[in-house]
Amino acid sequence: MKKKVVQTVVLLLLLVVFPILSWLFLKDGLQYRLDVKERLTQKATLPNNSDACSPGHIQVLYQNVEGAWDGRLKLIADQFHDRSEDVLFRPVDQLANDAAKDSLQVSWDRSDLDGSYHDAVFLVDTTCALRMAYDVRSDDGMSELMADLIFLLPLEKEKDLLLKREREK
């Protein structure tokens, strides 16, 4: 009789409890992804013929104000140094195209963030779509930038595992 009770409890755990716990755990991750996707909706599009557009690269465009690069952005750039072919950090001052600068200004105005446009950091995806604007002086803004970069970066391809076989028949 005791064996039957243990078998029933194990069966209930496998068929009911573990799936419910897994669903609850995965639901939180799904909701997080949906929230980030909603927050990273396209705010503006940079002109394709501008030097601000770099298809195939995620860009962080920042205002070259005193202390912005050295104080905060360099720390974030150092985290992505091994993905430098995917993520570019560029100052807005280097953009020669006024249409790109205007798109950045409009995006900052739409972002409803407190602070000055001169303290802005912009996240541009691989299709030259402006996804988000952040305040470089805000700790929360910089942590959001880091999380959004991780979200937008494609996963690195894992190396194939090669097994050496002594002999095959």
Buried (B, 14 or more C-beta within 10 A) or exposed (E): EEEEEEEEEEEEEEEEEEEEEEEEEEEEEEEEEEEBEEEBEEBBBBBEEBEBBBEEBBBBBBBEBEEBBEEBBEEBBEEBEEBEEBBBBBBBEEBEBEEBBEBBBEBBEEBEBEBEBEBBBBBBBBEBBBBBBBBBBBEEBBEBBBEBBEBBBEEEEEEEEEEEEEEEE
